[in-house]
Amino acid sequence: METSQTSFNDSSQEKPARGQTNRAILHTIVLAILALSRPSASGALAETRAPAGLDRRTAAHSGALAGHRHRVLVSTDIGGTDPDDFQSMVHFLVYADSFDIEGLVSSPYGPGRKEHILEVIDCYEKDYANLKTYSDQYPTPDALRAITKQGETERAPYAGVRRSTQGSQWIVECARRDDSRPLYVLIWGGIEDLSQALHDAPDILPKLRVYWIGGPNKKWGPDTFQYLVTHHPKLWIIESNATYRGLFTGGNQSGQWGNEAFVSKHIAGKGSLGDFFVSKKADIKMGDTPSVGWLLKGTPGDPSQPGWGGRFVRAWERPYSRFERMTTKEDRMEVFGVLELVLPLRNDIPEQPAAVLAVENQKLPGHAPGDGTMRFRFCPKAAKAYSFKIRSNVPALDGTNGGITAFVPPPEGAQRPSSRLPNWWTDDPSRDLSEGLHSGAKTVSRWREDFLRDFAQRMLRCQSPISGQADK
């Protein structure tokens, strides 16, 4: 349950003991010193209020805004059909002085490529002269270009891995560096490069801390996801299938904090990065940004604690439903789970059997392992009914119709953490933390005003140099 608000009796006349008072004064002084010495806060957070029931000091315990430097590698499907990765990359780069950025990997399901990351870095370069007056920790544009790599461009086959890429090799190289700190891998798109890296170099697993924006991304990679669950169950990972939606759904959206109003007032006209942000989408989406918020303000080592990136629970056994027949809408499965259909080929099997399962905007290729079956994997991204249709050169399969109904995971799931997945975290299914059908989203949306206020201050850095530095 979310931490409840502590109520105080204003009429109480009881005074604290002198020792308690002294400790409280000392604690206040320490917090004030930390706040003044934290360059990335820009003074904005001092004006904001902590959400009810949450001590701000808890959320800031080991985040980058409290001065903790984390090693970070971002894997993104930027340049694809959704513009939100462009927005998230702009946000990430204005906080680039707060991290040790080790890699930017293009891992798309579609048209996105490394060049789209470089496009944002070009805008960063135009604002760099202003940004570096606020902090000498901003990496140079060329340093960012040097660590930008191309990853996998195709979804994984049934085995879950396909081939090594420049991106997967870079994950391995970064993870193996002689640095006692873990490598935080923020995945905004496909997880193929992560899976490939672990396949090629399983020794890197203890160094990785993964925050994956699953949900819609997961639907494109059920095979590589199932590979991770099966072969690397001890991976430290946050599987955020719905929590991330709290960034643009719910929370305070009144006045300047509305999705469109905020962009108009605080992003548009704020340097090259601000204009680029607006050119891609004139309202807030930034669906991948909670992964960055997790490192900025929170306790990254303990996902059960509150913070800008949400609060999570230990994962129950990852939902997997296997049917040896075509399913119908009467059959049910958990949303974001993996459905596997194992269908018999029967008679008249061609030499090279092939089939495709059509589901909405997906055409999922079948896998024929040579045992007289055709296998399909599907991951529903929303709680609703789906319709299937198979096209195949196998007569017994061609034209077959079916379906499945996906439901929101019940709250009891959080009471059954999987012993097989000791470091796997996921959305809190408690109904009081949902925004509509989006489990856990309120653990992000509750921070909306604080997060956006700080982001607005950061964007001012792109617009002009710090006072007194214009001629330097």
N, C-alpha and C positions, 0 to 999 in steps of 0.2 A: 504494500500500500504506500501511497505517497505520504511523505512526512506531514503530519497534521499540524495545523497552526496552534501555537501555544497561546493561551489566553492569559492575560494579566489582569488582576483586580486593581483598578485604579484607586479604590477607596482604602486599600491596605496602607497602614502606617508603619508596618514593620520595617526596620532599617537593617541593611546588611551588616555583617560583622566587619570590623576594620580590615582584617586580612583579605576578606572578599573584595572590599572596596579597592584596596591597593592593587590586588591582582587584576581587577577590572580596568583600573586606570592604566596599568602597565600594558595590558592587552590592547587597549585603545591606542596607546602610543605606538606600539609595534605595528598595528594595522595601518596607522597613518603614515609611518615611515615607508612601509611596503608600497602603499598607494602612491606616494610621492616619487618613489624610485622606479616605478614601473613605467617605462617610456611608451609602451604600446597602449596603455589605457587612455591616453590623450585627455585625461581629466573627465571624460564623459561618464564613466561608470560611477563616479562619486555622486552624480546627480540622480542616479536611478535607485529604485527601491527593489529589495528582494521580494520575490513572490511569497505569498502567504505560506507560513510554515516551513520556510527554508532559509537557513542561515547562509548569507552570501559567502562567508568565509569557507564553508564546506564546499561550495561549488567552485571556488577559486583555489582549492588546496594545492593542486599540482599541474594546473594548466599553464599554457604559454604566457597568458596575461599576468601571471604571478611571477614571471621570470624564469620558468623552467623551459629549457631548450630541448625539444624533441627532434629526433631524426625522422624525416618524413619522405615518403615516396607516394606520388599520386598516380593512379591508373585511371584513365578517363576515356569515355567514348565520345568526346567532344567532336563536333562537326557532323554528327548524325542527324536524325530527324527531330530531335528535341533540343531547343536552344539553351536549356538550363545549364549545361556544362560550361558554356561560354560565360554565363553569369557567375557560376561558382568559381571558375578560374580567375576572373577579375577579382572577386572577393579574396581568394587565396593569395593572390599576388600583392594586394595592398597590405597583407599581414606577413609578407615574406620575410621581414626582418625578425619575426618572432620564432622562426623555425630554422633548423639545419636541413634545407631541402636537398635531397640526394637523387631524386629522379622524377621525371614527368613522362609517363608512358601512355601512348595512344593504344587503347584496346577496344576498338569499336565492334558493334554488330551492324555493319553497314558502311556508309560512305565516309565516316570520319577518319582522319589521318593525322600523322605527326604535324603536318603543315598547319593544321588548325590550332594546335598548341602554340606553334611559332607565331601565328597571327596575333595571338593575345600578347605574347612577349614583345612583339613589335610595338604594340600600344604601350606596354609597360616601359619600353625604352624611351618613348616620348615623354613620359612622366617621371622618369628616373631622376632627372636633375632636381626636381622638387622633392621627391620621396627621400632621397639620401640626405637632405638637410634635416630631416626628423630623426634619422637613425643611420649610423654607418654600417648597420647589419644587413641592409638591403643588398641582396646579391646583384651583381652586374647582369645586364641582359645577356651578355655572351656566356656568362657562367651558367645561366638557365638554359641557353640553347645547347650547351655542351652536354647537359644531362637529360635532354629530351630524346626519347627513343620511340621507335615504331614497334608495336607489339602485334599480337595476333589479329587478323582481319576476318577470320572465319569462325563460326561456332564449332565447338569441339564435336568430334564424332562420338559414337556410342561409348567408346573406351574412355572418354573424358579428357584425353590429351591427344595432341596431333604432332607437333614439332616444336623445337626450340625457336625462339624469336629473339631479336635484339632486346625486346622488352623483358622477356622472361630471363634472359641471361643477365640483364642489368639488375634485376631483383636479386638474383643469386650473388652477384658481385657485391652489391651494397650490403646484403645480409651477412656476408662473410668478412666484412671489414673488422679490423681490430678495434672495436668500440664496445664498451660494456653496456651501452644503452641499447634498448630494443629498437628495431626498425618499425615504425608505424606505417603501414601500407593502407592508404585510403583508396578504396575501389569504387569508382563512380559508374562503371559500365560492366564489361565482361570480366569474368574471373579466370578465363583461359590462361592468361600469362602467369597468374599466381599458381594455378594447378600444374602448369608445365614446369615452373621453377621448382616446386616441391617434388615433382616426379623426377626431375634431373638431379636435384640436390636435396634430398630429404633431411640432410644435416642442418639446414637453415631453419627448420621449423621452430626450435626454441627461441630464435631471435625475433620472430615475427609477431606483430600485434596488428590484426586486420580489422578495419571497419568497412563493411561492404554495404552499399546501398543496393539491397536486393530487390524485392518486389518486381516491378516491370523488367528490370535487368535479369532477374532470375528466370523469367519465362523463356528467355532466349538461350539459356545455358543449363537445362536440367541435367544433361549428361556430365558436364564438368563439375556441377554441384554434387551429383551423386558420387563422382570419383573422389572428391574431397572428403565427403562424409564417410565413405567406405575405407579409403586408404590413409587418411590423415585425421582421424577422429580427435587427436589431441591438439589440433591447431587452435591457437588463441584467436577467436574471431567474434565480432559482433555482426550478426545477420539482421540488418535493419530493413524489414520488409514494408513496414508501414509507419514506424515512428518518425521517420524523416519528413513525412508529410506535414508535421506540425510547424514546419518553417513557413509554409504558405497557406495553411489551413488552420483556422481557429486563432486563439490569442487575441491581443488587442489590435484590432484593425480599424480603429476609429481615427478620423483626421489624417494627420501626416503618416500614421502607421499603416494605412491601407496599402494593399499590394501595388496599386497604380500611383497613389498619392506619394508614397515614399520614393519611388523611382523618379517621379517628376520633380520632387523637391530636393532630394538629397543625392541623386546619382547623375541625372542629366546635367551636362555642362561642367562636370567635375573632372577635368582633364581628358586625355585621350581614352583612358580606361573607362571613365564614366560614359562617354559618348558611345564607345564600343558596346558597353553593356546594354544601353538603351536601343542601339541599332539591332540587337538580336531579339530583344523582347522588352516591351515598355512597361511591364509589370513584374513583380517578384515571382520567380519560380525557384531557382537556386536549390533544386531538390537534393543535390549532392553536398551542399554546404554544411549540414549537420555533422558530417564526418570531421570537418575542420573545426566546427564549434566544440566538438568533443575534446579536441586538444587545446583549444583556446581557454576555455573556462569549464573546469570540472575536475574529475579525478580519473584520468585515463586508465590507470591501472586497476580500477574497480568500477566496472560498468553498472553496478547496483547503486552507485551514488549519483545524485542529481548533477546536471550540468547542461550547457548549451546544446550538446549533441544528443540529449535524451538520457533516460534511465532504463536499464534493461534487466531481464531476469535470466537465470540459467536456463538454457534450452532443454526442453523435453526431447525425447527421441525424434529426430527429424521425420516429418510425415512422409510416408512412402506407401502407396497403394498399388498392388499388383493384381491384375486380372488376366485370366487366360481365356477371355471372351471379350467381345466388344461391349463396352459399357453403355448405359442409357442415362438419361437425366434423373432417373430414379436412384441411381448410384450416387453416393456422396463421398467427398473427401475434403480435407482441410485446405483452405486457401494457402497458396505458396508452397504446398507440398508437391511431391513428385508422383505422377501417375505413370505406371508402366503397363502397357498393353502387350500381351504375348499371344499373338493370334496364329492359329494353325494355317498352313498353306494348302493343306489337303491335296487334291489331285491336279494334274496338268501344270506342274511347276516348271517354269522356264529355266533355262540354264543359269541366267543371272536375274533372279527375282528382285524387283524394285517396287517401292511403294512410297506414297506421300500421304500424310495425315493433314488435312486442311482444317485449321481452327482459327476463325476470325482472320487476322492479317498474317497468320503463320502458315507455312507449309513445312511440316516436320518430316524429315526423311526417315524411312524405316530402316531397321538394321536386321539383316538376315544372317544369323550366326551359323547356318548350316545344319540346324537341328530340326528342320521342318517348320520353323516358325518365323514370323516377322514381328519385330519389336519396335514400339514407339514410346517415347517419353514426352510427357507434357506437364507444364507447371502453370496452374491458373493464377493470374495476378489479381483477381478480384473475386469477391464472394457473390457468385451468380451461377446461372446455368449456361453451359457451353454445348455447342453442337459440333459434331465431327463428321467428316466425309473422307473416304479413302479413294485415291486414284492409284491403280496398280496394274502391272502386266500379269499379275496373278489372278486368274478368273474368280477364285474363291474370295478375294478381297476387294476387287474393283467395284466401286459404287456402294460399298458398305457404309451405312450411316450409324451414328451413335452419339453419345454425349456424356456429360458428367455435371454434377452440381457441387460447387465449392462453398464451404461455410466458414465463418469466422471462428478461429480457435476458441474453445471455451476457457474461462478463467482458471479452471482446475489444472490446466496444463502446466502452469507455473509451479504447482505443488509436486510435480513429478520430474525433477531435473534428471537428465540422463547421466548415469555414471560412466557411460562409454564416451561421452562428449564433455569432459570435465572443464574445458575452457571455452565452450560455445555459449554465446549469449544471443538473446533475441527479444522481440517486442514483448512488453508486459501486456498480457491479455485481459487485465482487470478492466471491467466495463467503464469504471469511472475515470479511466485514463485514456479512453478512446475519443477521437474526434469523428463522430459518425461511426463508420465501419473500420476506421483506421486505428488499429490497436497501438497504444503507447504514444500516440501523437501529442497528447497533452503534456507529456514530459519534455517536449520541445517547445510547443506553442506557449507555454507559461512564461518562457524567457524571451518571447518575441520582441517586446519593447526594449529590453536591455541589450539584446543582440543587435537590433537595428540602430539603436542610438550610438553604439560603439562603431558600427560599420559606417554610419554617416560621418562621424568624426574622422575616420580613416580616409574617406573619399576626399575630404578637404585637403589632404596631403597631396593629392594628384593635381589639385587646382592651383596651388601656390606654395612657395617655400615657407619654411617656418619664419616667424617674425624675426627680422634682423639679418636674414641669410640671403636676401634676394640678390645681392651683388657678389656673393662668394662662390 
